[in-house]
Amino acid sequence: MTLHNNWKSWLTRLILILWGLQVFWLIWHFTPEAQDLARRIGQKTWGETVRQEDPFYRWLMRLAQVMPPGATYIFLDNYEAGKEIEARYLLYPRQRILLPPTAPPSFLFYAGRYYQATFLLVRDKNAPLEPEMQAVLPSPAFQALDLAGPGLVFRVDYSRLQGFFYD
């Protein structure tokens, strides 16, 4: 009977020791994150953590520095992604014209001239370019900007865009 009780107490102690070692390992492993969290709580910046890790958010913040507040931009995006809402919010008060990536080049050029757009934004630079977007690349009215991020940015000279929308 005592052997049976010793075995149970030995097993209980072993489990408690292993659990304690696991807790100490977790504390050691997450110390940098805990220090960062304590600093953010002290500075009251805890809400920015998730946004700062999002490449799309960082790209939009760089765009906001490049684009003047009175600028108008054309944003090529599929509406299902929901990113156009985030872009509109973060780039406010700039005027936004939202077009699908499959917009015909003539309409894209017409919208750029009609709204006097000074920037063209493509949300996903890794997606294959639509044939419609391939018409933009050789056009002298669109100058690509080297801005790191998930999308493409073009500066638009709307005075060089001629013609009307006939499609």
C-alpha positions in Angstrom: 0.0 0.0 0.0 2.8 2.4 0.7 4.5 1.5 -2.5 1.3 2.3 -4.4 1.1 5.7 -2.6 4.8 6.5 -3.2 4.3 5.7 -6.9 1.3 8.2 -7.1 3.1 10.9 -5.2 6.3 10.4 -7.3 4.2 10.7 -10.6 2.4 13.8 -9.2 5.7 15.4 -8.4 7.1 14.6 -11.8 4.1 16.1 -13.5 4.3 19.2 -11.4 8.1 19.6 -12.1 7.5 19.2 -15.8 4.7 21.7 -15.7 6.9 24.1 -13.8 9.7 23.7 -16.3 7.2 24.4 -19.1 6.1 27.6 -17.4 9.7 28.7 -17.0 10.5 27.9 -20.6 7.4 29.9 -21.7 8.5 32.9 -19.6 12.0 32.8 -21.0 10.7 32.4 -24.6 8.1 35.2 -24.4 10.2 37.7 -22.4 10.9 40.0 -25.4 7.2 40.1 -26.4 6.2 40.8 -22.8 8.7 43.7 -22.5 7.4 45.1 -25.8 3.8 44.7 -24.6 4.6 46.4 -21.3 6.3 49.3 -23.2 3.2 49.6 -25.5 0.8 49.6 -22.6 2.9 52.3 -20.8 2.9 54.4 -24.0 -0.7 53.6 -24.8 0.1 52.5 -28.3 -1.1 48.9 -28.1 -3.7 49.3 -31.0 -1.0 50.1 -33.5 0.8 46.8 -33.2 -1.3 44.8 -35.6 -1.5 47.6 -38.2 2.3 48.1 -38.1 2.7 44.4 -39.1 0.4 44.7 -42.1 2.5 45.4 -45.3 -0.6 47.0 -46.9 -1.0 49.5 -44.0 2.7 50.4 -44.1 2.5 50.9 -47.9 -0.5 53.2 -47.5 1.3 55.2 -44.8 4.2 55.7 -47.2 1.8 56.7 -49.9 0.2 59.3 -47.6 3.6 60.9 -47.2 4.2 61.0 -51.0 0.7 62.1 -52.1 -0.3 65.7 -51.3 -3.7 66.0 -49.4 -5.4 67.6 -52.4 -4.4 64.8 -54.8 -6.7 62.6 -56.7 -5.8 59.0 -57.2 -7.2 56.1 -59.2 -7.2 52.8 -57.2 -7.4 49.6 -59.3 -8.8 46.9 -57.1 -11.3 44.1 -57.1 -14.1 45.1 -54.8 -14.3 41.8 -53.0 -11.0 42.2 -51.2 -12.2 45.1 -49.0 -8.8 46.9 -49.2 -10.3 49.9 -51.0 -12.2 50.8 -47.9 -9.0 50.8 -45.8 -7.1 52.8 -48.5 -9.9 55.4 -48.7 -9.9 55.8 -44.9 -6.1 56.0 -44.6 -5.6 58.3 -47.6 -8.4 60.7 -46.8 -8.8 63.7 -47.7 -7.5 62.7 -51.1 -10.1 62.0 -53.7 -10.4 58.4 -54.8 -11.6 56.9 -58.1 -12.1 53.2 -57.7 -11.9 51.0 -60.9 -11.6 47.3 -61.4 -8.2 46.0 -62.6 -10.0 45.0 -65.9 -11.1 48.5 -66.7 -10.4 49.2 -70.4 -7.4 51.4 -71.1 -9.5 54.0 -72.8 -11.8 54.4 -69.7 -8.7 54.4 -67.4 -7.2 57.2 -69.5 -10.5 59.0 -69.7 -11.0 58.8 -65.9 -7.5 60.0 -65.3 -8.0 63.0 -67.5 -11.6 63.8 -66.4 -10.8 63.6 -62.7 -7.3 65.1 -63.1 -5.8 62.1 -61.3 -2.2 62.5 -60.2 -1.6 59.0 -59.0 -2.6 55.5 -60.1 -2.5 52.7 -57.5 -2.6 49.0 -58.2 -3.2 47.0 -55.0 -1.4 43.8 -55.8 1.8 44.0 -57.8 2.4 40.2 -57.6 -0.8 39.5 -59.5 -0.4 39.1 -63.3 -1.0 42.4 -65.0 -4.3 42.5 -66.9 -3.9 43.3 -70.7 -5.6 46.6 -69.8 -2.9 47.5 -67.3 -0.2 46.6 -69.8 -1.3 49.6 -71.9 -0.4 51.9 -68.9 3.3 50.8 -68.7 4.5 52.2 -72.0 2.4 55.3 -71.8 4.5 58.5 -71.1 1.6 59.8 -69.0 2.3 57.2 -66.3 5.6 57.2 -64.4 6.3 54.3 -62.0 7.4 55.2 -58.5 9.7 52.9 -56.6 7.8 52.6 -53.4 8.3 49.4 -51.5 5.1 47.5 -50.6 2.5 45.1 -51.9 1.2 47.4 -54.7 2.3 49.5 -57.7 2.3 53.3 -57.7 2.3 55.5 -60.8 2.5 59.2 -61.0 0.1 60.4 -63.6 0.5 63.5 -65.9 -3.2 63.8 -66.7 -2.4 66.7 -69.2 -0.8 64.0 -71.5 -4.0 61.9 -71.5 -6.0 62.7 -74.6 -9.3 61.4 -76.1 -12.6 60.3 -74.8 -14.1 57.0 -73.7 -15.5 55.1 -76.7 -15.6 51.5 -75.5 
